[in-house]
Amino acid sequence: MRMLTMAMLGAVLVITGSANVSGGQIPQPPHPWSNQTAGLSQPNAMLMAEQRRMLASERQKRLMADTEKLVALTTALKQQVDESNKDILSVDMIRKAEEIEKLARSVKERIKG
């Protein structure tokens, strides 16, 4: 009985000690858009700022291209649906709808960051 009590007490101490050591928090890596230029020299800070601007510009261009593609796909799908019979559902329309869904999710995730 004494051995069981000692084992349980040891387990409680280990669990409590590990919770106190970590503080219950997991350190988060810095966000890629955060200000990381605080400890850098002037040329390095300017280089990082320029890189961030270029990344933001590329991201914007890709978002614009993907949204234009979404518009074209949805317009084509609407035209196919308008021309089809109410009893007919073509495989091409299903594929287009799936492509629209995949592209829309991709754009949504990129917008979230």
N, C-alpha and C positions, 0 to 999 in steps of 0.2 A: 504494500500500500504506500509506503514511504517513497519507494522508487517511482511509482506512478505520479505521485504528487510532485516530486522533484523534476520529472520529465515534463509535466504540464507547466510548471513554473518556468523551466528553461525555455520552452516553446513560446510562452507569453513574453518573456524578456527579449528573445530574439526578434519576435514580430514587432514589439514595441520599439526596440532599439533601431531596427531598420526603418521604421516609419519616421522616427525622430531624426535619423541621419539624413534621409532624403527630403524631409519636410513635406512629403506628399506631393511634391511638384516636380514635373519633368521640365527641364530647361528647353525652351523653344529656340530654334535657329532664327537668326535675323531674317526679316522679310527682304526679298530681293529689291524691293523699291524703297527700302528705308534709307535713311541718311547714314551711309557708311564712310563718309569722307572726313569724319571728325579728326582722326589721328593721322591722316595722310598729308604728305607734302603738297604744295600748291599744284605742281604739274600732274601728280597722280590723282588728286582730287578732280582736276579739270578733265582728265582722261576718263575717270569713272563717270562723271556727269555726262560727258559726250556719249559714252557707251550706253548709259541709261536712256538718253534721248533717242539714240539710234534703235534700241530695242523697242521703245514705245512706238516709234514711227513704223517699224516693221510689223509690230503687233496690230497697229491700226490699219495698215495696208492689207494685211491678211484678213482681218475682220471685214473690211469693206469688200474684198474679193469674194469671201465666203457668203456674205449676205446677198451680193449680186447673184451668185450662183443659186442661192435659196430662192430668190425671186424668180429666176428663170425656170427652175425646176417646178415650183408651185404653179407658175403660169402654164407650163406645159401639161402638168397633171390636171389642172382645171379644164384645159381645153380638151384633153382626152375624156374626162368625165362628162363634159357637156356633149361630146359627140357620141358617146357610147349609149347603149340601151340600158335601162334600169335593171335588167336581168343579167347583164353581162359584166363581169369583172375580169379584166385581162391581167395576165402575169406581169406585163410591163407596167401597168398602173401600180401594182403592189410593190414592185421593185423600186419605182420612183418614190412612192410614199416612204419606203424604208430608207432610201438614200436621203430624203428630206429630213426624216427623223434623226438619222445619224449626224448629218451636217448641223442640224439645229442644236443638238446636244453638245457638239464640239464647240460651236460658237458660244453657247451659254457658259460652258466651262471656262473658255478663254476670257470671256467678259468678267466672270467672277474673279479671275486672277489666279 
